[in-house]
Amino acid sequence: MVTIRSFEEYKSYEGKVLGVSEWHKIDQDQINKFADATLDHQWIHTNEERAANEGPFKTTIAHGYLTLSLIPYLWKQIADVTNVKMEINYGIENFKFGQAVPSGGEVQLQATVKSITNLRGTIKAVIQAQLLIKDYVKPAYVGDVIFLYHFN
């Protein structure tokens, strides 16, 4: 894990891979709970028998937005941004889902610092997020997450 204490430290990582998270297994229970929370019970996610018989992946798959919602949890395993008054999830840009994550699949976040900008005291960090799937060549997604920081 990388500890970042200031704008200058953050800026030193610009253009570099900051790190990768631990592997996280997405099991059927997590998929079902996400379906309940979002009211998205499409059979490709929740009906194991139908997915095995009719689905293109021969198993259920995680919701794309479930995989996206793991970013805060996995990001905290990569970077510890300290000495801040406030941290804001500002947005996401240019996200593309490239590969379904099968139930039981393991994923890992790889974070690359694309840009760090000082906007009159507010630090804007654009981080390229790639969700890797164990034993797959193609990532589940690639896109940019944007954080705003107010350092002390």
C-alpha positions as CSV (number, residue, x, y, z in Angstrom):
1,M,0.0,0.0,0.0
2,V,1.2,3.5,-0.9
3,T,0.7,6.3,1.6
4,I,0.2,9.8,0.1
5,R,0.4,12.8,2.4
6,S,0.4,15.8,0.1
7,F,-0.2,17.1,-3.4
8,E,3.6,16.8,-4.2
9,E,3.7,13.2,-3.2
10,Y,0.6,12.4,-5.3
11,K,2.1,14.3,-8.2
12,S,5.2,12.1,-8.1
13,Y,3.1,9.1,-9.1
14,E,1.5,10.8,-12.1
15,G,1.7,8.5,-15.2
16,K,2.6,5.5,-13.0
17,V,0.8,2.3,-11.9
18,L,0.1,3.0,-8.2
19,G,-0.5,-0.6,-7.3
20,V,-3.0,-3.5,-7.2
21,S,-5.4,-4.6,-4.6
22,E,-5.7,-8.0,-3.1
23,W,-7.9,-10.6,-5.0
24,H,-11.6,-10.4,-4.1
25,K,-13.9,-13.3,-4.8
26,I,-17.4,-12.4,-6.0
27,D,-19.6,-15.3,-5.0
28,Q,-23.3,-16.0,-5.7
29,D,-24.3,-14.7,-2.2
30,Q,-22.8,-11.3,-3.0
31,I,-24.4,-11.2,-6.4
32,N,-27.8,-12.0,-4.9
33,K,-27.4,-9.4,-2.2
34,F,-26.6,-6.8,-4.8
35,A,-29.6,-7.9,-6.9
36,D,-31.8,-7.4,-3.8
37,A,-30.3,-4.0,-3.0
38,T,-30.7,-2.7,-6.6
39,L,-33.9,-4.6,-7.5
40,D,-32.0,-6.0,-10.5
41,H,-32.9,-9.7,-10.5
42,Q,-32.2,-10.5,-14.2
43,W,-31.8,-14.3,-14.5
44,I,-28.2,-14.0,-15.9
45,H,-27.2,-12.9,-12.4
46,T,-29.5,-14.8,-10.0
47,N,-30.9,-18.0,-11.6
48,E,-28.0,-20.4,-11.5
49,E,-29.9,-23.3,-13.2
50,R,-31.1,-21.2,-16.1
51,A,-27.7,-19.5,-16.5
52,A,-26.0,-22.9,-16.6
53,N,-28.4,-24.2,-19.3
54,E,-29.2,-21.1,-21.4
55,G,-26.6,-18.5,-20.6
56,P,-23.6,-17.7,-22.8
57,F,-21.2,-18.1,-19.8
58,K,-22.7,-21.3,-18.4
59,T,-22.9,-19.7,-15.0
60,T,-24.3,-16.6,-13.4
61,I,-22.3,-13.4,-13.7
62,A,-21.8,-10.4,-11.5
63,H,-23.7,-7.3,-12.3
64,G,-21.4,-4.7,-14.0
65,Y,-22.4,-2.2,-11.4
66,L,-21.6,-4.6,-8.6
67,T,-18.0,-4.8,-10.0
68,L,-17.9,-1.0,-10.3
69,S,-19.2,-0.6,-6.7
70,L,-16.1,-2.5,-5.4
71,I,-13.8,0.4,-6.4
72,P,-13.8,2.2,-3.0
73,Y,-13.1,-1.1,-1.1
74,L,-10.3,-2.2,-3.5
75,W,-8.9,1.4,-3.8
76,K,-8.3,1.6,0.0
77,Q,-6.1,-1.5,-0.3
78,I,-3.9,0.4,-2.9
79,A,-3.6,3.9,-1.5
80,D,-3.9,5.5,1.9
81,V,-4.3,9.2,1.2
82,T,-3.7,10.9,4.6
83,N,-3.6,14.4,5.9
84,V,-6.8,15.4,4.2
85,K,-9.7,17.4,5.5
86,M,-12.1,15.9,2.9
87,E,-12.1,13.3,0.2
88,I,-14.9,13.3,-2.4
89,N,-15.8,10.7,-5.0
90,Y,-16.2,13.2,-7.8
91,G,-17.1,11.1,-10.9
92,I,-16.3,8.4,-13.4
93,E,-15.5,8.8,-17.0
94,N,-14.9,6.7,-20.1
95,F,-15.9,3.4,-18.5
96,K,-16.2,0.3,-20.7
97,F,-17.1,-3.2,-19.5
98,G,-15.0,-5.6,-21.5
99,Q,-15.5,-9.0,-19.8
100,A,-18.2,-10.5,-17.6
101,V,-17.1,-11.7,-14.1
102,P,-18.5,-15.2,-13.5
103,S,-19.9,-16.1,-10.1
104,G,-17.0,-17.4,-8.0
105,G,-14.5,-15.3,-10.1
106,E,-11.8,-13.4,-8.4
107,V,-11.1,-9.7,-9.2
108,Q,-8.3,-7.3,-8.5
109,L,-8.1,-3.5,-9.0
110,Q,-5.1,-2.0,-10.8
111,A,-4.8,1.7,-10.3
112,T,-2.8,4.1,-12.5
113,V,-2.5,7.8,-11.7
114,K,-3.4,9.5,-14.9
115,S,-3.3,13.1,-13.7
116,I,-3.0,15.2,-10.5
117,T,-4.1,18.8,-10.7
118,N,-4.1,21.5,-8.1
119,L,-7.3,23.5,-8.6
120,R,-6.6,26.4,-6.2
121,G,-6.2,24.1,-3.2
122,T,-8.5,21.4,-4.3
123,I,-6.6,18.4,-5.6
124,K,-8.1,16.6,-8.5
125,A,-6.9,13.0,-9.0
126,V,-7.8,11.1,-12.1
127,I,-7.1,7.4,-11.6
128,Q,-7.4,4.8,-14.4
129,A,-9.2,1.8,-12.8
130,Q,-8.8,-1.6,-14.4
131,L,-10.6,-4.5,-12.8
132,L,-8.6,-7.7,-13.6
133,I,-10.1,-11.1,-13.5
134,K,-8.0,-14.0,-12.3
135,D,-7.2,-16.4,-15.2
136,Y,-8.6,-14.0,-17.9
137,V,-6.7,-11.9,-20.3
138,K,-9.3,-9.2,-20.8
139,P,-10.2,-6.9,-17.8
140,A,-13.8,-6.7,-16.5
141,Y,-13.6,-2.9,-17.1
142,V,-11.3,0.0,-17.7
143,G,-12.2,3.6,-16.9
144,D,-11.3,6.7,-15.0
145,V,-12.4,7.5,-11.4
146,I,-12.0,11.1,-10.2
147,F,-11.3,12.0,-6.6
148,L,-11.1,15.5,-5.1
149,Y,-9.0,16.0,-2.0
150,H,-8.5,18.9,0.4
151,F,-5.2,18.4,2.1
152,N,-4.6,19.9,5.6
